[in-house]
Amino acid sequence: MNISRQWNIAAVCALAAGALSAPSLVYSQANEQFIPVLVYRSGAYAPNGIPWANGFVDYLNLIN
């Protein structure tokens, strides 16, 4: 085996190791979960929907 072939194999191994470690960068993000508040804030149901939505948001902030 000549020297240039050994260097090529080493380079391929180094690139493969780098590529396998790249997805770990995705996991370093903040642990957050989006919870939508699907409520009525306008229209005929607004008098009941707005206070309920405000209470639900307060509850989510409390358990956070």
LUMDO-523905 format. One record per residue (C-alpha): residue number from 1; y, x, z. Coordinates in pm, whole numbers. Layout:
    nr       yy       xx       zz
   NUM        Y        X        Z
...
***
This chain:
    nr       yy       xx       zz
     1        0        0        0
     2      330      151      -98
     3      642      160      119
     4      844      -96      -78
     5      567     -356      -45
     6      556     -302      331
     7      933     -354      351
     8      904     -673      147
     9      639     -808      382
    10      854     -717      683
    11     1156     -887      526
    12      958    -1205      456
    13      829    -1210      816
    14     1181    -1165      952
    15     1315    -1448      735
    16     1029    -1675      842
    17     1095    -1602     1208
    18     1465    -1678     1158
    19     1389    -2001      977
    20     1151    -2115     1250
    21     1408    -2050     1522
    22     1691    -2234     1341
    23     1583    -2591     1438
    24     1622    -2498     1804
    25     1998    -2501     1749
    26     1984    -2878     1701
    27     1844    -2926     2050
    28     2136    -2744     2211
    29     2364    -3044     2160
    30     2475    -3269     2445
    31     2229    -3526     2575
    32     2404    -3847     2481
    33     2283    -4189     2381
    34     2495    -4445     2200
    35     2459    -4799     2336
    36     2648    -5056     2128
    37     2817    -5350     2296
    38     2755    -5636     2056
    39     2982    -5911     2187
    40     3224    -6179     2074
    41     3584    -6068     2127
    42     3743    -6312     1885
    43     3693    -6667     1769
    44     3566    -6964     1959
    45     3346    -6758     2194
    46     3619    -6513     2296
    47     3704    -6676     2633
    48     3350    -6609     2751
    49     3275    -6296     2545
    50     3567    -6075     2648
    51     3505    -6082     3026
    52     3131    -6037     2971
    53     3192    -5737     2742
    54     3431    -5578     2991
    55     3175    -5624     3267
    56     2899    -5475     3054
    57     3111    -5168     2977
    58     3189    -5132     3348
    59     2816    -5153     3425
    60     2734    -4883     3169
    61     3003    -4658     3321
    62     2860    -4725     3668
    63     2505    -4626     3579
    64     2627    -4321     3393
***
